[in-house]
Amino acid sequence: MATSESAITPEVVEQHGLSPEEYERVLHALGREPNLVELGIFSVMWSEHCSYKSSRIHLKKLPTEAPWVICGPGENAGVIDIGDGQAAIFKMESHNHPSYIEPYQGAATGVGGILRDVFTMGARPVANMNALRFGRPDHPKMKHLVQGVVAGIGGYGNCVGVPTVGGETNFHPAYDGNILVNAMTVGVADSDKIFYSAATGVGNPIVYVGSKTGRDGIHGATMASADFGEDAEEKRPTVQVGDPFTEKLLIEACLELMATDAIVAIQDMGAAGLTSSSVEMATNGKAGIRLDMNKVPCREEGMTPYEMMLSESQERMLMVLKPGKEAMAEEIFRKWELDFAVIGEVTDTQHMVLEFDGEIVCDIPLGPLAADAPLYDRPAMSREDYKAWAQIKPLADVPESADVGAHLLKLMACPDLASRRWIAEQYDSQVGADTLQTGGDAGVVRVHGTRKALAMTTDCTPRYCYADPYEGGKQAIAEAYRNLCAVGARPLAVTNCLNFANPQRPEIMAQFTGCLEGMGDACRVLDFPIVSGNVSLYNESKATGGGSAILPTPAIGGVGVIEDYGRMMTMPFKNEGDVIYLVAAEYWAKPDPTRSHLGKSLWLREIHGRDEGRAPPTDLTIERNAGEIVRQLIADGLVNAVHDISDGGLAVALAEMALAGGIGAEVGGNDAYTAAQWWFGEDQGRYVVTVPDTDALNKALAKGTENAETAMIGFRRLGTVGGDTLLGVSLTDLREAHQSFFRDWMEG
């Protein structure tokens, strides 16, 4: 990379990830040629990772408001009202490219970054989640990547003292050269003590706190905004290095200072470090900013302003304080053994001005850096053209399942459905002593000192999104909604991490816009607004040969509230003799063989090696009404186990309930459907429930409903809980199949 005295040549501009057209915009914004510091700042602020230049135009179409939404997209994290003067603050973010290059530190700093996004708004983090996507298990690098990522998530989360209560891990060859590591944090704050990032008050001091600045992570945001070539390993210096013990100190110091009235604004230093944090604070406050780079705490000798501004060293925050509060704030941060330095002030110039060794080394108007950054409406294929491009074959001849039990065993052992116990055991899920449930449909954490609990889940089915982006986007939201309903929570809001490949390809933009359209429609019908999120583009690799793009993966993080955790529901079968019901659209109770959906199913792929058919359609009215009925059954104490039906269909849902409870079941098929359709179809909007008292259930159902739409939901008796087999397979064999994949892979 060029030095601070270097001439700005076309090669230097290209090294900074700017197109010739974008560089012309820089020249126009400044009215002159930039120096290297200014070019570096434009480079990171206009990167896809920071500016969302290919996605902003579409993100504006998403529903973001509801009476319980306190703060939607635009701040560090989303904020929702959970009653009693309390708020939940949460967000999901990607750390994909860093985790492929250096899996332990990439994943660890992903957790650290998302924690800072939440506690910078005044919340104490109460739970972490993650959504991971890996390539083929037999890929030579994949075991190393899985081990490193899981160790990094556990290493950071466990040390910082925030429980990891759930998530998802899946495998597909499309992620061979570009894995996905999405991290989510949920925190709790008083709703009248939320902190925002808008820098105001001319002359107010700007304060740097936390760790010192080093040379790690320079150009991390730019690296995250490009696809991988053969040189992925050479990008290791762009990966940040985290220290969870410092992060723990930073959380406590920030929360202690937040209990005073000293803070005007606060922002974590994430992607693009000191640059993005200072630009965002000044832009949000419609102010200017002046920084003295000689005062930035550095841990390496001879660091230049260019390096200081672009470093992504971890565990750092930027604050604007009220005048006269500096000494009190410094005392708090010194007590927690953290750096504290007044490095500048708020101005009224609407410029970013940096001084170093008595000279001005940067003077940039803030408008072009942020609000007026490039915005692209990338060409996208039509739905018809995309369907032709993706070559989605209709499922013409539907195969049969001659041996349901044998097929179930094979499914339960496949990488996508195998037990994640090997992963879960590396995460501390109980630290804080408020965790109520892990390993079920959603993680559940008590709101400390109350009867309330927060439920959270991460969901997405990328194979559906590839086959039909619109239906896949709808289904991702609907599954998150179902998982929250299944534990008895009222779904409140969504965060997301939109992982896609190169947006300059029309087929990829068709995936992006289609998924967003489906997500938006689902959120509107389900009253489930999107309050925060992250976009990660250019997730593809030339290193695997031929430009390998990931599947479209709009990971959804859903959050809901349980008013009394004594009514929380869990998945395991509970008692011999409990009656098992399928709760689904009325057409499932009154059989119609055209409804069962085997296209794009795991059964079709794992048993027959076929990847065909369309994604299962999601009826949003059915989803909403089925969810409301299940929540009512739980609230009325009429059911004692609930599980939603998703990957693998009804047979897999029953197997997961049986294994979780250590009890089998006697269940029957349905003559109106083939065995494959009935047991392995992946129709949406369905739950399995167990009922201890059928008379009580029948009385409740006999009262009927005033809502004609909820009458669309039917109950079909499947069988009873009991014994030590399911579908002719012993639970012992089922458990061995379920646990074999990770055990054999990691020991092999």
DRENRO-345863 format. One line per 4 residues: number of its first residue (from 0); their letters; for each residue y, x, z negated of C-alpha. Coordinates in steps of 0.5 Angstrom, whole numbers. Layout:
// residues N
NUM) a) Y X Z; ...
This chain:
// residues 748
0) mats) 0 0 0; 7 2 1; 12 5 -4; 18 2 -6
4) esai) 22 7 -2; 18 5 4; 21 2 11; 19 -5 12
8) tpev) 14 -4 18; 10 -10 22; 4 -7 19; 7 -7 12
12) veqh) 9 -14 13; 2 -16 15; -1 -12 9; 3 -17 5
16) glsp) -1 -23 8; 6 -26 11; 5 -28 19; 11 -25 23
20) eeye) 14 -32 23; 14 -32 16; 17 -26 16; 23 -28 20
24) rvlh) 24 -34 15; 25 -28 10; 30 -25 14; 33 -32 15
28) algr) 33 -33 7; 36 -26 5; 41 -25 11; 38 -18 11
32) epnl) 32 -14 11; 28 -14 4; 26 -8 0; 19 -7 -2
36) velg) 20 -11 -9; 23 -17 -5; 17 -17 0; 12 -17 -5
40) ifsv) 15 -23 -9; 16 -27 -2; 8 -25 -1; 5 -28 -7
44) mwse) 10 -34 -8; 8 -36 -1; 1 -34 -1; -4 -40 -1
48) hcsy) -6 -39 -8; 2 -40 -10; 5 -44 -5; 0 -49 -3
52) kssr) 3 -49 4; -3 -52 7; -4 -57 2; 2 -60 -1
56) ihlk) 3 -65 4; -3 -68 3; -3 -68 -5; 3 -72 -5
60) klpt) -2 -78 -3; -6 -78 -9; -5 -83 -14; -2 -79 -20
64) eapw) 1 -85 -25; -1 -90 -30; 2 -93 -37; -2 -87 -41
68) vicg) 0 -81 -36; 5 -77 -40; 6 -72 -35; 2 -71 -28
72) pgen) 2 -66 -23; 7 -60 -23; 7 -57 -30; 2 -52 -32
76) agvi) -3 -58 -34; -4 -66 -34; -2 -70 -40; -5 -77 -42
80) digd) -4 -81 -48; -10 -82 -52; -7 -86 -58; -4 -85 -65
84) gqaa) 1 -80 -63; -4 -76 -59; -5 -73 -52; -10 -70 -49
88) ifkm) -8 -64 -44; -13 -61 -39; -13 -58 -32; -19 -54 -28
92) eshn) -18 -48 -24; -21 -43 -19; -23 -36 -20; -27 -36 -14
96) hpsy) -26 -29 -10; -25 -25 -16; -32 -27 -19; -35 -25 -12
100) iepy) -32 -18 -13; -33 -17 -20; -37 -23 -23; -36 -22 -31
104) qgaa) -29 -20 -31; -27 -25 -25; -31 -31 -29; -28 -29 -36
108) tgvg) -21 -28 -34; -22 -35 -30; -23 -38 -37; -17 -34 -40
112) gilr) -13 -37 -35; -14 -44 -36; -14 -44 -43; -7 -41 -43
116) dvft) -5 -47 -38; -7 -52 -43; -4 -48 -50; 2 -46 -46
120) mgar) 4 -54 -46; 3 -54 -54; -4 -56 -54; -10 -53 -58
124) pvan) -16 -52 -54; -22 -56 -56; -27 -55 -50; -29 -52 -44
128) mnal) -33 -54 -38; -34 -50 -31; -37 -52 -24; -41 -46 -21
132) rfgr) -43 -46 -14; -48 -40 -12; -52 -38 -6; -59 -38 -4
136) pdhp) -63 -35 -11; -67 -31 -6; -60 -27 -4; -61 -20 -6
140) kmkh) -54 -21 -9; -55 -28 -13; -58 -26 -19; -53 -21 -21
144) lvqg) -47 -26 -19; -51 -31 -23; -52 -27 -29; -45 -24 -29
148) vvag) -41 -30 -28; -45 -34 -34; -44 -28 -38; -37 -27 -37
152) iggy) -36 -35 -38; -40 -34 -45; -37 -27 -47; -29 -30 -46
156) gncv) -30 -37 -49; -35 -35 -55; -30 -30 -57; -24 -34 -56
160) gvpt) -27 -39 -61; -27 -45 -56; -34 -49 -55; -36 -50 -48
164) vgge) -39 -57 -48; -42 -58 -41; -41 -57 -33; -45 -56 -27
168) tnfh) -49 -51 -23; -52 -51 -16; -54 -47 -10; -54 -47 -3
172) payd) -54 -42 3; -47 -44 5; -44 -40 -2; -48 -34 0
176) gnil) -42 -30 1; -37 -34 -3; -39 -37 -10; -35 -42 -13
180) vnam) -33 -41 -21; -28 -47 -23; -26 -47 -30; -23 -53 -34
184) tvgv) -20 -53 -41; -18 -59 -45; -14 -59 -51; -10 -64 -56
188) adsd) -3 -64 -58; 2 -69 -61; 5 -73 -56; 12 -72 -58
192) kify) 11 -64 -58; 9 -63 -51; 12 -56 -48; 15 -55 -41
196) saat) 17 -50 -36; 24 -51 -34; 28 -46 -36; 35 -48 -38
200) gvgn) 41 -46 -42; 46 -41 -39; 45 -34 -43; 39 -36 -47
204) pivy) 34 -30 -48; 28 -29 -44; 22 -27 -48; 16 -23 -46
208) vgsk) 10 -24 -51; 2 -22 -51; -1 -16 -48; 2 -10 -44
212) tgrd) 3 -10 -37; -2 -6 -33; -4 -4 -26; -10 -9 -26
216) gihg) -10 -15 -21; -4 -13 -17; -4 -17 -10; -9 -22 -14
220) atma) -6 -28 -11; -6 -25 -4; -13 -23 -4; -15 -30 -7
224) sadf) -11 -33 0; -15 -30 5; -23 -30 7; -27 -24 6
228) geda) -29 -19 11; -34 -13 10; -29 -10 5; -30 -15 -1
232) eekr) -32 -9 -6; -26 -5 -4; -22 -11 -7; -25 -9 -14
236) ptvq) -18 -7 -17; -15 -14 -15; -19 -17 -20; -16 -18 -27
240) vgdp) -19 -15 -34; -19 -20 -40; -19 -19 -47; -21 -26 -51
244) ftek) -19 -23 -58; -12 -22 -55; -12 -29 -52; -14 -32 -59
248) llie) -8 -28 -63; -4 -31 -57; -6 -38 -58; -5 -38 -65
252) acle) 2 -34 -65; 4 -39 -59; 2 -45 -63; 6 -42 -70
256) lmat) 12 -41 -66; 11 -48 -63; 12 -51 -70; 19 -49 -70
260) daiv) 25 -51 -66; 26 -44 -62; 22 -45 -55; 26 -48 -50
264) aiqd) 21 -47 -44; 14 -43 -44; 10 -41 -38; 4 -37 -38
268) mgaa) 3 -31 -33; -3 -33 -29; -3 -32 -21; 3 -27 -19
272) glts) 4 -26 -26; 11 -24 -28; 14 -27 -21; 11 -34 -21
276) ssve) 12 -35 -28; 20 -33 -28; 21 -36 -21; 17 -43 -23
280) matn) 21 -43 -30; 28 -42 -26; 26 -47 -21; 24 -52 -25
284) gkag) 30 -52 -29; 35 -51 -23; 37 -45 -26; 37 -37 -24
288) irld) 34 -31 -28; 36 -24 -29; 31 -19 -32; 31 -12 -34
292) mnkv) 25 -9 -32; 26 -3 -36; 24 -7 -42; 18 -10 -39
296) pcre) 12 -7 -44; 8 -3 -40; 1 0 -42; 1 5 -36
300) egmt) 6 11 -34; 11 10 -29; 10 3 -27; 15 1 -21
304) pyem) 18 -6 -21; 14 -8 -15; 8 -6 -20; 11 -10 -26
308) mlse) 12 -16 -22; 6 -17 -18; 1 -15 -24; -4 -20 -26
312) sqer) -5 -17 -33; -8 -22 -37; -6 -25 -44; 2 -25 -43
316) mlmv) 7 -31 -43; 14 -32 -41; 19 -36 -46; 26 -38 -46
320) lkpg) 28 -38 -53; 34 -42 -56; 40 -36 -58; 39 -33 -65
324) keam) 31 -35 -65; 29 -28 -63; 28 -25 -69; 24 -30 -72
328) aeei) 20 -31 -66; 19 -23 -66; 16 -23 -73; 11 -28 -71
332) frkw) 8 -24 -65; 9 -18 -69; 5 -21 -75; -1 -23 -70
336) eldf) 0 -16 -67; 2 -18 -60; 8 -15 -56; 15 -18 -56
340) avig) 21 -16 -52; 27 -20 -50; 27 -18 -42; 33 -22 -39
344) evtd) 37 -28 -39; 38 -35 -36; 43 -35 -31; 47 -40 -27
348) tqhm) 46 -37 -20; 40 -40 -18; 38 -33 -16; 32 -28 -18
352) vlef) 36 -22 -20; 32 -16 -22; 35 -9 -25; 31 -2 -26
356) dgei) 35 4 -28; 41 1 -28; 41 -1 -20; 39 -8 -18
360) vcdi) 32 -8 -14; 31 -15 -12; 36 -21 -11; 33 -27 -8
364) plgp) 35 -34 -8; 30 -38 -11; 30 -44 -6; 26 -41 -1
368) laad) 21 -38 -6; 19 -44 -9; 22 -51 -6; 23 -49 1
372) aply) 17 -45 2; 13 -45 8; 10 -52 9; 4 -53 14
376) drpa) 1 -60 17; -5 -56 20; -9 -60 26; -15 -64 23
380) msre) -21 -67 27; -21 -74 27; -27 -77 24; -31 -78 30
384) dyka) -30 -71 33; -32 -68 26; -38 -72 26; -40 -70 33
388) waqi) -38 -63 30; -42 -63 24; -48 -66 28; -50 -70 23
392) kpla) -57 -73 25; -58 -80 23; -65 -81 19; -69 -84 24
396) dvpe) -76 -84 22; -76 -85 14; -82 -81 11; -86 -83 6
400) sadv) -88 -81 -1; -96 -81 -2; -96 -78 -9; -89 -80 -13
404) gahl) -92 -76 -19; -93 -69 -15; -86 -70 -11; -82 -71 -18
408) lklm) -85 -65 -21; -83 -61 -15; -76 -64 -15; -75 -62 -23
412) acpd) -77 -55 -21; -72 -54 -15; -66 -50 -17; -61 -56 -16
416) lasr) -65 -60 -22; -68 -55 -26; -66 -54 -33; -60 -50 -34
420) rwia) -62 -48 -41; -62 -41 -40; -54 -42 -38; -53 -47 -44
424) eqyd) -56 -42 -49; -51 -37 -47; -45 -41 -49; -43 -43 -56
428) sqvg) -42 -50 -56; -41 -52 -63; -36 -47 -65; -30 -51 -68
432) adtl) -35 -56 -71; -33 -62 -67; -38 -62 -61; -42 -69 -61
436) qtgg) -46 -68 -55; -48 -63 -50; -53 -63 -44; -52 -71 -43
440) dagv) -48 -74 -38; -41 -72 -41; -39 -67 -46; -36 -70 -52
444) vrvh) -32 -67 -57; -29 -71 -63; -21 -71 -64; -21 -67 -71
448) gtrk) -19 -71 -77; -20 -78 -73; -25 -83 -71; -24 -82 -63
452) alam) -27 -77 -59; -26 -74 -52; -31 -74 -46; -31 -70 -40
456) ttdc) -35 -68 -34; -35 -64 -28; -38 -67 -21; -38 -66 -14
460) tpry) -44 -67 -9; -42 -62 -3; -48 -64 1; -45 -71 2
464) cyad) -38 -68 3; -40 -64 9; -44 -70 12; -38 -75 11
468) pyeg) -32 -72 7; -29 -79 6; -35 -82 3; -36 -75 -1
472) gkqa) -29 -75 -4; -30 -82 -6; -37 -81 -9; -34 -75 -13
476) iaea) -29 -79 -17; -34 -85 -18; -40 -80 -21; -35 -77 -26
480) yrnl) -33 -84 -28; -40 -86 -28; -42 -80 -33; -36 -82 -37
484) cavg) -38 -89 -38; -45 -87 -39; -43 -84 -46; -39 -90 -48
488) arpl) -32 -87 -46; -26 -91 -42; -25 -86 -36; -17 -84 -37
492) avtn) -15 -79 -32; -18 -73 -27; -16 -66 -26; -19 -63 -19
496) clnf) -21 -56 -16; -21 -57 -9; -25 -51 -6; -25 -51 2
500) anpq) -26 -46 7; -20 -44 12; -15 -49 13; -13 -46 20
504) rpei) -19 -49 23; -19 -57 25; -26 -58 22; -24 -55 15
508) maqf) -18 -59 15; -22 -65 17; -26 -64 11; -20 -63 6
512) tgcl) -16 -69 9; -22 -74 9; -24 -72 2; -17 -73 -1
516) egmg) -17 -80 2; -24 -82 -1; -21 -79 -7; -15 -83 -7
520) dacr) -18 -89 -5; -23 -88 -11; -18 -87 -16; -14 -93 -14
524) vldf) -19 -98 -15; -22 -94 -21; -15 -94 -25; -17 -86 -25
528) pivs) -11 -82 -24; -10 -75 -22; -6 -71 -27; -7 -64 -25
532) gnvs) -11 -59 -21; -12 -53 -16; -13 -52 -9; -17 -46 -7
536) lyne) -17 -45 1; -20 -39 5; -27 -40 2; -31 -36 7
540) skat) -34 -30 8; -35 -25 15; -39 -21 11; -45 -25 11
544) gggs) -44 -25 19; -41 -31 23; -36 -33 19; -40 -37 13
548) ailp) -36 -43 11; -37 -46 4; -39 -53 4; -33 -58 2
552) tpai) -33 -58 -5; -27 -62 -9; -30 -61 -16; -28 -67 -20
556) ggvg) -26 -66 -28; -26 -73 -31; -23 -74 -38; -24 -81 -42
560) vied) -23 -83 -49; -28 -86 -54; -25 -90 -60; -30 -89 -65
564) ygrm) -35 -84 -64; -40 -88 -68; -41 -92 -62; -42 -86 -57
568) mtmp) -48 -86 -53; -53 -81 -51; -59 -80 -45; -65 -79 -49
572) fkne) -71 -84 -50; -71 -86 -57; -76 -91 -59; -83 -93 -57
576) gdvi) -83 -100 -54; -76 -100 -52; -75 -104 -45; -72 -100 -39
580) ylva) -67 -103 -35; -64 -101 -28; -57 -104 -28; -54 -104 -21
584) aeyw) -51 -108 -16; -54 -115 -15; -58 -113 -9; -62 -108 -13
588) akpd) -64 -114 -17; -66 -118 -11; -69 -113 -7; -66 -111 0
592) ptrs) -70 -105 3; -64 -104 8; -60 -101 2; -64 -96 -1
596) hlgk) -61 -89 1; -65 -83 3; -60 -80 8; -58 -73 5
600) slwl) -62 -74 -1; -65 -68 -5; -72 -71 -4; -71 -71 3
604) reih) -69 -64 3; -74 -61 -2; -80 -65 0; -79 -65 7
608) grde) -75 -59 9; -70 -64 13; -62 -65 12; -61 -71 16
612) grap) -58 -78 15; -51 -80 12; -48 -79 5; -49 -85 1
616) ptdl) -44 -90 1; -40 -92 -5; -38 -99 -7; -32 -98 -11
620) tier) -32 -105 -14; -39 -104 -16; -38 -98 -19; -32 -101 -23
624) nage) -36 -107 -25; -42 -103 -27; -38 -98 -31; -35 -104 -35
628) ivrq) -41 -107 -36; -45 -101 -39; -39 -100 -43; -39 -107 -46
632) liad) -47 -106 -47; -45 -100 -51; -40 -103 -55; -44 -109 -57
636) glvn) -50 -104 -59; -54 -107 -54; -57 -101 -51; -59 -94 -55
640) avhd) -60 -90 -49; -56 -89 -42; -56 -85 -36; -53 -85 -29
644) isdg) -57 -84 -23; -55 -79 -18; -59 -73 -15; -66 -74 -14
648) glav) -65 -82 -15; -69 -86 -20; -75 -82 -22; -71 -76 -24
652) alae) -66 -80 -28; -72 -83 -32; -75 -76 -32; -69 -73 -35
656) mala) -69 -79 -40; -76 -77 -42; -75 -70 -43; -69 -71 -47
660) ggig) -73 -75 -52; -80 -72 -52; -83 -79 -50; -86 -82 -44
664) aevg) -85 -89 -40; -89 -94 -37; -85 -96 -31; -87 -100 -24
668) gnda) -85 -100 -17; -82 -105 -13; -86 -108 -7; -80 -109 -3
672) ytaa) -78 -102 -2; -83 -96 0; -84 -91 -6; -80 -86 -3
676) qwwf) -74 -91 -3; -75 -94 -10; -76 -87 -14; -72 -82 -10
680) gedq) -66 -86 -6; -59 -84 -8; -56 -90 -8; -49 -90 -12
684) gryv) -47 -95 -18; -53 -95 -22; -55 -93 -29; -62 -93 -33
688) vtvp) -61 -97 -40; -66 -98 -46; -66 -104 -50; -69 -104 -57
692) dtda) -68 -112 -57; -69 -116 -51; -67 -123 -54; -60 -120 -56
696) lnka) -59 -118 -49; -61 -124 -46; -57 -128 -51; -51 -124 -49
700) lakg) -53 -124 -41; -54 -132 -42; -46 -133 -44; -45 -130 -37
704) tena) -38 -127 -35; -31 -130 -33; -30 -125 -28; -34 -127 -22
708) etam) -34 -119 -20; -38 -117 -26; -43 -122 -24; -45 -118 -18
712) igfr) -48 -113 -23; -56 -115 -24; -61 -112 -29; -68 -111 -27
716) rlgt) -73 -109 -32; -77 -103 -30; -82 -102 -36; -82 -99 -43
720) vggd) -81 -93 -47; -88 -90 -50; -93 -85 -49; -93 -78 -46
724) tllg) -93 -79 -39; -88 -81 -33; -91 -83 -26; -98 -81 -28
728) vslt) -95 -74 -30; -95 -71 -37; -89 -69 -40; -92 -62 -42
732) dlre) -93 -61 -34; -86 -64 -33; -82 -60 -38; -86 -53 -35
736) ahqs) -84 -55 -28; -77 -57 -31; -76 -50 -34; -80 -45 -30
740) ffrd) -74 -44 -25; -69 -40 -29; -74 -37 -33; -78 -34 -28
744) wmeg) -72 -32 -24; -69 -28 -29; -75 -25 -32; -78 -23 -25
